[in-house]
């Protein structure tokens, strides 16, 4: 495999002018499929056109500096992949249960295309929604709501699995286990819809389950125990199938108001995770039931009920050693006078980066990037995500670094304008996913532990031929007569190796060229 990099090196290597960025940072966008929010576009049921649309989305996110995508593959007890448990999604083919034509496996395709570009793929599933709009949604004859109608409850014009039903929990776990077993997903990701958001003056209709299974518990405590139970079961199933597959939750942004709990935030949110959605996120973080949390902080600084600055500080203090990435509301750009302020997203990124306990951000949602709201795409490309970041590793999953790659050969191309570098990765015990390229100005600076890589290269086999344009390398350190470079290997859990054997380039001032030092 040959990778050619020509035009981007003049940007990537002028690191001395870089906007300060962390070496490790999770940068992702949600790609929502429910109701065709992001992909595929409504009415596009042609397989090749769907593929082209998805590739365009990925290329846009790579350009904006992302290193992961969170893609919705199970929006309503349906599937964007062939499943023995659930029918094809109506938002994929126009009719639930209808297979793609020409046939393809969208999930396999989406994973492969993401990995080709160095993006992690987090498979986003909705746990309990089964029918988005009763009477309007397309429902296949073999949908689970038809086969087991006793498992479902109707609330607010939608149909939900009953979270208090243990058979339901086992079914959902079986569906998720199947995904992890068959596909090379980097993580399983659940959103905030466990029990649905409250509708004023309407109680969720789970009295029958509560009467049968409540066992004398207060109803709120019983509901929370039901959600805790499925989280524990899901975590166990995911790790049994694939120990390095991560499990993340994206909850509503307020766990609990301080007026209700001394641990809560200084907010006055009308609904909260703990009291209304029955999701005790802090318990799951403390006990290690989940690997990361993405609180949806879609509010601006100074918001009346839920100020961003209060909540970003609160989540940084309550992640309990697990990863915390902040969910940011890109979709709100231009929606009102306050959100026409171009500084909102940049200031939120800066605030999040002040906290060592916050390791990145996820943006809702993908289609919002198409209009470059408030010029935020430009801010990411030119400042905040100008240089690549490695995804932070999770030492509780894996703390063993891969072995360093080896540069086995290096030579100038025929026109003397580029280098062709062959790199071997001999580590058979760790699954290599990427190479990181580092440029050094002196032989005393070969430590990469705190250094941001100049470039991150997707790796798909054990040997890679990499082309570097010499004319671009000269922009890395103006005035230097010697430059040094090397590579590291990054594995599937984002553990990084030591740097490879270092190569030296020397500048011939008379010939105005750079030569390899043997």
Secondary structure, DSSP 8 states (H G I E B T S, - for coil): -EEEE-TTHHHHT-GGG-----SB-EEEEEE--GGGSSSS-TT--BHHHHHHHHHHHHHHHHHTT--EEEEEEESSS-BSS--SSS-B-HHHHSSTT---BS---HHHHHHHHHHHTT-EEEEEE-SSEEESSTTTS---TTSHHHH-GGGEEEETTEEEE-TT-HHHHHHHHHHHHHHHHHS--SEEEE-S-SS---BTTB--S-HHHHHHH-TT--HHHHHHHHHHHHHHHHHHHHHHH-TT-EEEE--BS-S-BTTT-TTSBS---SS-IIIII---HHHHHHHTS-SEE--B----TT-SSS-HHHHHHHHHHSSTTSEEEEEE-GGGTTSSSGGG-THHHHHHHHHHHT-TT--EEEES-GGGGGGTGGGHHHHIIIIITSS--B----TTT--------EEEEEEE-TTSSEEEEEEE---SSS-EEEEEEEEESSTT----TT---SEEEE--SSEEEEEEEHHHHTTSSTT-SEEEEEEEEEETT--B------EEEEEETTTTEEEE--
